[in-house]
Amino acid sequence: MAEADLDVVIRSMARQQHKALMAEARKRHARLTGLAAKAKTKESKARLKQTAKDMMLLANAAARRLQITAENAADSYARAMRNALEEIKAAEAKVAAAAKSKEGKKAAKKKA
């Protein structure tokens, strides 16, 4: 993992978090649905079913936000690394051009 790009690590961690979040949401949904099935009154059954439905809806929204945030962070990191690499290459090219120019001036002085 030492050679892995951090954007890949960010994405894989987000996938793990997404899986854990959705697994826990499914467990809670199943528990609430089970409680609704055992409920004695119509109102409590409807309330528990609605709570289970709303909880899954909110869990899906949270998971989606988590995934989008992780993708944005990974993309931003990858873009920043590409820009840094381009800047390094440009600086190296500038130094090489300056050295070449200096050599050309020294050779011209020797001829003169």
N, C-alpha and C positions, 0 to 999 in steps of 0.2 A: 504494500500500500504506500510505500515511501515514494514510489514513482508515479502514483496516481495523481491526476489533476484534481484539484479541490472541487471543481464544478461537478465532477462525477461523484465525489464523496458527498457533496451537498445533496445531489439528487437521490442517491441511495439512502441517505439518512431520512430524507423526506418520505420516501417510499415506506421505510420501516415505521415511521411515525404514523403515516396514513393507515397502514395495515393495523397497527395497534389501536388507533382511535376507532376505526370501523369495527374491529373485533369487540371492543368494549361497548360500543353503541349497540351492536347486535345482541350482546348479552343483556344489556339493560332493557332493550326492546322486548326480548323474549320474556324477561322477568315481569315487565309491566303487562304484557299480553296475557301471561299466565295468571297474574293477579286479577285482570279484567275477566278472565274466564271463571274465576272462583267468586267473583263479586256477587253479592246477594241482591242488590238493588239495581234497577235499570240505570239510574243516574250515576252510580259509582262505576258501573261497567262502562258506560259511555265516557265518563271522565278519564278512566284509566286507559281506554283505547285511544282517546284523543291525546293524552299525555304521551303515550308510546309513539304515536304518529308524529307529534310535534318534536319529540326528542330525536327521532331519526332524521327528520328534516333539518334540525339544527346541527346535528352531528355531520350530516352530509355537507352542509354549508361550511362548517368549520374545517372539515377535511379538504374541501375545495380551496378555501382561502390559504390553508397551510401549504397545499401543493403549488398554488400559483406563486406564493411568496418564495418558496424554495426555488422554483424555476426562475423567477426573476433574479434572485440572488446568484444562482449558478450562472445564468446568462451574463449578468453584470460582471462577475468575477472573470469569466472567460474573455469577455470583451476587454476588460482592463489589462489582462495578461497579454492579449494580442497587441494592444496599443503600446504597452511597455516594451514588448519585443521589437515592435517597429521603431520605437524611439531609440532603443539600443543600437539597432542596425543602422539607423540614420546617423547616430553619433559616431559609430565606428567608420562609416563611409566618409564622414566629414574629416575625421582625424587622418584617415588614409589619404584623402585628397590633399590635405594640408601638408602631409609628409612628402607626397609626390611633388607638390608645387615647390617645396623647399629644396628637394633634390634637383629639380629643373633649374632653379635659380643658382644653386652652387655650381652646376655644370656649366651654365652660361658664364659665370664669373671666371672659371678656370680657363675657358676658351678665350676670353678676352684678355 
